[in-house]
Amino acid sequence: MHKMHRSKRAFALTAIATVSLVAAGCSGGGDEDTGNEDATANASITINGTQPEVGLVPGNTSETGGGNIVDHLWTGLITYPPGGGEPENAVAESIDTTDSQNYTVKIKKGTKFHDGTEVKAKNFVDAWNYTALSTNGQQQASFFSDIEGFADVHPEDPDGEGPQEAPEPKAQTMSGLAAVDDYTFTIKLQAPFSIFKSKLGFAAYSPMPDVFFQQGPDTFGRNPIGNGPVKFVSWQDDVDIRLARFDEYTLADKVKVKEVTVKLYQEDTAAYADLQSNHLDFMQQVPVVSLAGEKWKSDLGDRAIDIAIPVQQMISFPIYDARFKNPDLRKAISLAINREEIASKVFFNSRKPATSWAAPGTPGAEQFACTACSYNKEEAVALLQKAGGFSGRLVFSYNADASHKDWMEAVAQSVKNTLGIDAVAQGVPTFSNFRQLINARKMTGPYRAAWQADYPSAENWVGPLYVKGAASNDGQYDNADVNRLYGEGTKAATVEEAYAKFAEAIKIVDAEVPSMPIVAVSQQSGISDRLKPIKTDWVGVIDLSSVELK
């Protein structure tokens, strides 16, 4: 998914709602008393995760394995509350603007990084400038493209991944950022953008301690220092990442338990076995196989939690491969996929067939209908003929260390049955390997993707995914009208005007099908029997501040 992260992480899982998106769930029941406070204060809990793709640096993390950890380790200017509602200030004391172009940010005094240094305005300004600077190669650089001076620190590569060298940056810092004093900084955007404030809870906008700039991301990312409610302890590749409560944390989401171990599983069935036997305290998504006949609910009883999240499973095309440049071919393949059958037979109706280019309930996405998501054999066959057919084997790729085999095979079988193409699904052993192939532009056929909203806005389902050069535009889709309409939307003075432009852009995306939404996701989670009911954040990650022992 991103995550992708975040991919949000595009996911972008990763990464893995929203202002008015969906209610993040929590299991019912439970008393209002504080439970066993002493036991909780000394408790160690274990939650599941996957090996991060790169070191733990907010500006360079674009998938959910790392993104979920980053979200625990850092706290940003604002936070998106569980259950929806307007974003709330976190490190920010206030974020003010009179024209949606010039913003003054005041931060709370006395918040600290895990090394004991105070979080100051310059830690935001320096971090954002570092991430945006093209020569630093950070994956989340495009999140700063709204800010005045971004083009000077991140000049456009004339041929993308091609042989031409990207121009050297004209500046090292963005002209639109300035630290006024220790607790105040200003942001000037290239143009008014009324959605900008809603973005500031995403991890890429986190502050970074002075030591980060001394060490660089490679060294720092293996021993990170954040400013969140838990601090980093250790990381053993493919085994676990250990975190501990940060006792000097001063914001509302303080963590009560002493230690958190993120166990890095290669198989979700192994995690589920640990959950059933109470050796795992939280599993974010139970295996698909356990959804049949709602078996997971009978397995877990009142430990089962069903959570609505802003996530879609998709399949993306490597448009850099000449075989997939024809939009008619891409649409033919999409129309050949019977999403309703996959949702019912593979996901046992725990997920809904995608009908939109954004997750259900996303603010501003009412006009994001996906006509390419309807099963239509007749039109699919006609479009395939118009495209000149497809020769050879059509390989759908997925990462084999999570529950994707069954649905990806169902997608390939549906395409094979409908179009007569030799379509198969093939697994890549780990998510890390899978992302390496995607990042290296080495995919030779359609591949599993997902998108988890980074912040509550329809813009997040356009800009990062379908605009030229965007952080999670992994297939290198490029349409001049989409780029133009998106740009006009980001410059709109009101949210309504912005969303109208994004909807126009999505109509083009819907016609050209650079990716294929397959199912809208809800999350089936579980907890151990020693925990009181927990909450999750708006994207379904465990809210560590809600964890208490019974």
Secondary structure as UniProt FT lines:
FT   HELIX           37..41
FT   STRAND          44..49
FT   HELIX           58..60
FT   HELIX           64..73
FT   STRAND          78..79
FT   TURN            82..83
FT   STRAND          88..89
FT   STRAND          92..97
FT   STRAND          102..107
FT   TURN            109..110
FT   TURN            114..115
FT   HELIX           121..132
FT   HELIX           134..136
FT   TURN            139..140
FT   HELIX           141..144
FT   TURN            145..146
FT   TURN            148..149
FT   HELIX           150..153
FT   TURN            158..161
FT   TURN            175..176
FT   STRAND          177..181
FT   TURN            182..183
FT   STRAND          184..189
FT   TURN            194..195
FT   HELIX           196..199
FT   TURN            200..201
FT   HELIX           203..205
FT   HELIX           210..215
FT   HELIX           217..221
FT   STRAND          230..236
FT   TURN            237..239
FT   STRAND          240..245
FT   TURN            247..248
FT   STRAND          259..264
FT   HELIX           268..276
FT   TURN            277..278
FT   STRAND          282..283
FT   HELIX           288..294
FT   HELIX           295..300
FT   HELIX           301..303
FT   STRAND          304..316
FT   TURN            319..320
FT   HELIX           322..324
FT   HELIX           327..335
FT   HELIX           339..341
FT   HELIX           342..346
FT   TURN            348..349
FT   STRAND          352..353
FT   TURN            360..361
FT   TURN            363..364
FT   TURN            366..367
FT   HELIX           371..373
FT   HELIX           377..386
FT   TURN            387..388
FT   STRAND          393..399
FT   TURN            400..401
FT   TURN            403..404
FT   HELIX           405..419
FT   STRAND          422..428
FT   HELIX           431..439
FT   TURN            440..441
FT   STRAND          447..452
FT   HELIX           458..461
FT   HELIX           463..466
FT   TURN            468..469
FT   TURN            471..472
FT   TURN            474..475
FT   HELIX           480..490
FT   HELIX           495..512
FT   STRAND          515..527
FT   TURN            529..530
FT   STRAND          535..536
FT   TURN            538..539
FT   HELIX           544..546
//
